[in-house]
Amino acid sequence: MIELDRKNDVFILTMAAGENRWNTNFVRAFDARLDEVLTSSGPGALVTTSSDPKFFSNGLDIDWRRGEGPGDGGDKSVFGEEFMHMMARLITFPLPTICAVNGHGFGAGFMLALCHDVRMMRADRGYLCANEIQIGLSIPDEELTLFRHKMSASAFFDTVQLAHRWTGPTAQAAGFVHAIAAEEDLLPMALKKAQQLAPLGTDRALFSQSKERIFGERPSINGGNGAAHLLRNRGKH
């Protein structure tokens, strides 16, 4: 479901469940791989990608969510809390994180990409889109805060209100995707960037603390209205 490899100082986390839709079991499998990464010490960086050339992550496992019983996706009652908590963990992860978006990323998949420090995307194929409003779902406040934290005001509005589908070139122009590449060049580019950034992960406490402080007290991600705080404390506001 979730594979983890290592190349020098770079950990490569590959989602390998087809469309990589999010349910409780998928969250727990992803979270367990993050635990494995954190058993290491010294320089390090994390690259996240998908084994499917069409889908990076196709969002929430809607059939599971709306179906009877736990199904193959696990306990539905804890999904929201565990998913948001894992996203909060990733946004403050104590290593540099690079997301290689090699296919479509919808909803929760888009969230996953935004929780990384650096986003790279295919130039020729794939959309990032928060499509909740198109499928009759309300975007949670925690997700809105994350999008607002990572995007300009205009890109934020187009994303959450107009369900805009961002291609690699348009996302790069909007400023929330750092680089684009052809499919065959995307992962090598991400790995190269990760290796360059890996020394920053040597002092992991400092690197994580910096993520929590760089935007100042009021918009801080761990402050009262910050993205990480709200993701960690879903339902408590």
N, C-alpha and C positions, 0 to 999 in steps of 0.2 A: 504493500500500500504506500509506504513512505520509505525510500531508500536513502542511505547515508554513506557517502564515500569521502575519502580524504586524499588530497593531492598537495603534498608539502604542507604549507600552513593553511590551506583552504579546505573547508568542509563543503561538500556538494550535497545538498538535500534535494532529492528528486521525488516529486509527487508522481506516483505510478498507479493510479486507480482510474484510468480512463479519463473521464471528464473532470475528475477530482472535485466532486461535489462534497459539500461540507455537511457532515452529520457528527454525532457525538464520538463515534468510533474513529472517524477520520481526525477529529480534533485531538483525541488522545494519542493517536499514532504520531501525529506531527509533534505534539508536545514532548513525547518520549524521545524523539530524535533531538530536540533541543536540549533535553537533559544529557544525552550522550555527548553532544558538542561541549557542554560545560564541564565534563569530566576532564577535559584537556587543560593545559596551562601553556603559558608563553604566547607568542604571536599567533594570531588566528583571525580568520574572516569566514563568513558564511555566504554561500551562493545558493539561491533557491530557484528551481526550475521545474519543468514537467517533462515526463517521457512522451506525452502525446503531442504531436506536431500541430494539432488543431486547437486543443484546449490547454491553456495554462490552468485555469480553474473556472468551471462553469457555475460557480456560486452555490447557494443553498441546495441541499438535497430535498427538493420540494415534494417529490413522490413519497419519500420517507416521512417527511414532516406531516404530510396530510393523510398518510395511511393509518391503518389500524395497528395498534401495538408497537413494540420497539422495532420490529423488522430487523433488517441487517445493519441498521445505523446506530443501534444502542438506545440508551435512556434519553427520551425526548425532554424530560422534565429539567434536566441539567444542561441542555445544549447551549442555551443563550448565555448563561453565566460562564460556562467553561470556554466557549468560543471567544467571548469578549476578553476574558482573562488572558487567554493565550495570545490574542492580538496585542494586549497591553504589554505582555512579556516581550513580544517581538519588537515592539516600537522602542523599548528601552533595553534591548539585548546588549550585553557587555562586549560584543564584538562588532566590527563593521559588517553590515549586511547588504548584499547586492541581490537584486531580483532580476532574473533573466526571463522576461515575459515572452515566451515563444509561441503563444497562441492566444485565443480569446480569454479575457478575464472579466467575468461578470459578477456584480454584487459582492459577495464575500471574497471572491477571487481578486477583485479590484482592491478591496480592503487589505488583503494580504500584501499586495504589491506596495501599497502606500505605507505599510508598517516597516518596510525596509528603508535603509539609509539611501541607497542608490537604486534607481530603476533603469533597466535597459530593455529595449523592445524590438521585435522584428520590424523591419522597415516596410515589408511587402505584404504582411498579412496579420490579422488579429486586431481585435478591439478591446479597449478597456471601457467598461460601461457599468454604471449603477442603474440597473434596469428595474428596480423595485416598483416604481410608479407605473411602469408598463404592464406589470403582471399582478397589479392590485395589492401590493404590499406597501406598508408605511416604513420609511427608512428610520431606524432607531436613532434616538438622539446621540448615542455614543458614536454611531457611524457618521452622522452629520458632523460631529466635532472633529473626527479624524480627517474627513475630507476638507473641512475648513482649515485645519492645521497645516495641511500639506499642499494646498492649492491657492492660487490667486482668487480674488473675489469673483471675477468673471468666470473663470474655469469652474469654480465651486458651484455657481448658479447653473451654468450649463449642464453640469454633471448631475446634480441632485434634483433639479426642477424640470429640466428638459430632456433628461436621460440621453445626453449626447454620447455618441459612440466615438471614442478617441482612437484614431490610428496611431501608429508609431510616430510618423512625422508631425501630426497635429498635437500629440501629447508632448513631444519635445518642444514644439513651438510655444506651447502653453506653459512650459517650464517645470512640469512635474515628472517628466522622463528625461534622463540625463543624456542618453545616447541611443542610437538606433543602428541596426546592422542587418545584413542578409541572414537568413536562417542558419546557414552553415558557419557564420562568423559570430553569432550572438553569444553562445556559451564561451568560446575562447576569449572573446572580449571581456565578458564578465569575470572569468577566471583571472585574466591578466590584471584587471582592476582590483579584484579581491586580494591578489598577491601583493600588489602595491600598498594596499590599505592594511594588510595583516599586522604590521608592526604596531599600529595604533591600538590593537587589541591586547597588547602585552600586559598593560595595567588595566585590568578589566573593570575594577571598581571605579577608576577615574573615567574610563570611557563611558560607562553607563551613567555615572553622575553628570557628566558633561551633557549627555543627551537630555537629561532632565532639567538642566539649568540654562541652556544657551538662549532660550527665547525669553528669559526674564520672568519675574514673579507672576505678573498678571496672566499672560498667555501660556505659562509653563505647562508642559504636558502632564505634570503630576499635581498641579494646583487644582483648586476647587472646580474650575471649569475646563481643565485640561483634558486632552484626549486620553492619555494613559489612565488618569484618575477615573474618568467616567467609564472607560472600558473595564477597569478593575471592579468598579462599584455599581455595576448594572442593577437597576431596580431599587437603588437606595436613595434616589433623589426625587 
